[in-house]
Amino acid sequence: MHARERDRTSGTWAVKTEEQHLRRVLPGLVEVHPIAGPGQAQPLFDRMDKFAGPRLRGPVTQREKDALDERTERAVASNELVDAFNVYTLQTMLADQAQLPEMAEHVYDELRSFRLPGDPAEQAFPHASVHVVWRREELVRRIKMAGVLVRVEHDAQLAAGDLKGVQDAHAADDLVFSSSESLLRGAMFLDAYFGPLLGALSPAIWGFHTAREIGLVVYSLGRPIAGTKGEAAELLQLLPTTGPCESVRNPHVEPRSCSEAIEWWATRLDRLFGVLTNPAVFTDQEDHYVPIKHIQAVSSAEQLFRRITSLQGAHRDEVAQRVLFFSSLDMLERLVGRDIESYCTLRVAEATLQHLRTEIPSAAAQLLLPPAERAVTALRELQDGFYLARQLGKSEIEVLDHGTVVAQMSLDKAAAAYVKMLRNATHGFGTRKAGQVAYANSLLAHHNGVLPHDLVLLAYLYLLDVLTKPDVLARRLYRQGRVD
């Protein structure tokens, strides 16, 4: 941050971010460093020393050693990829700073040593790669600043300059500046913000991550592989839930697609964090910084990323996915200002997808865009559910009120209204708004109730859109200085 005194009498300062002061486009809060993989002449594992970061934990405990041994034994016995990846994740997490380069190289070599079933001569992951996603300490401090100032605002003793309460809490090893802390942890390791990228090809996976003190170590497989089994893999999956009726074909990705997608995502996250940590965005109409407004925005953004990741991971459970989908659209409305019916209009979805095709480089798009394309296709298929209109040869549905046609809705508009009605039905079907009763009843009568499984991926489509428009997000979060 850069500051200059504005008014000595009132004690106010004019503050701007470093990137604004230096007129940089990228704030440099998040960086991605390719270590090994396609397109690199030689691996750079020796350079990982500088990314190890300060040690935040003590030596490996006996419990951690036992957990690692147990995972290793299970991986050897099962010969399953998921068990092997579990071992690699824990090994990378527990590695001492000095051991991190060696451990990352070990995992990379292991990935490249896997062979395809039935063909021991062919590598399973010839285009595997390793990346370090580095998070600067300033990112955490910018977000933490809001929580500190909220404590000051709501603690009369501290606001008056009396530090005794804070000092006593610190001496007792109690919480000091922890206002909404658990809602803002995603920026510490960046795992919450990289979740939708790692889950982009769900139900396939293309890589996995390990959280470190400085951010993430991301291991890419260089290709998508099945992320689910046909039958239940855990006892809880024997509960009666509804999953997809059709399989999803894995898209083709070029050798560098995964690396390019990681690079694109990290760059866009950097610009997003430039908005989310800029105090000028969270001011009132008199340009005074409002920390609670700041906390609300960052918490909303983090929850959006987390909910979309959970949605991607709930491939077997359509009900859970839809609730997370509706919640994600509500969060998008809060952040961007566009309502759910607009998001679910085919014209808007198609225009958004076309915009993304111009924004995302072709190699990265092979990984990033397939779920967005599936979402648009699903929204188009949703209109086919209006079976009465199809049978009657009509391009709209008729809204009846006690047998009288009071309105007509195009299939595009009706599909969007249908999704909104289902969102509202998370509180129960039916409406108390007299003007909406005829519309709700007509939608239920005209549609067969089938929602395409990939419709929930609209949330991912619009998350990509948010990442490409940081200036739009900044204006929306500022809200002309409104505080609510």
Secondary structure, DSSP 4 states (H G I P E B T S, - for coil): -EEEEEETTTTEEEEE-HHHHHT-SS--SEEEEEEESTT-SS--GGGGGGGS----S-SPPHHHHHHHHHHHHHHHHH--HHHHHHHHHHHHHH--GGGHHHHHHHHHHHHHH-EETTEEEEES-TT-EEEEEEE-HHHHHHHHHHHHHHHHHH-HHHHTT--HHHHHHHHTT--SS-TTGGGGTHHHHSHHHHHHHHTTTTTEEEEEEEEETTEEEEEEEEEEEE-S-SS-SSGGGGS-----SS--PPPP--TTHHHHHHHHHHHHHHHHHHHHT-GGGGB-TTS-B-HHHHHHHHHHHHHHHHHHHHHHHTTT-HHHHHHHHHHHHHHHHHHH---HHHHT-HHHHHHHHHHHHHHS-HHHHHHHSHHHHHHHHHHHHHGGGBHHHHHHT-SEEEEEETTEEEEEEEHHHHHHHHHHHHHHGGG-SS-S-GGGHHHHHHHHHHB-----GGGGGHHHHHHHHHHH-HHHHHHHHHGGG---
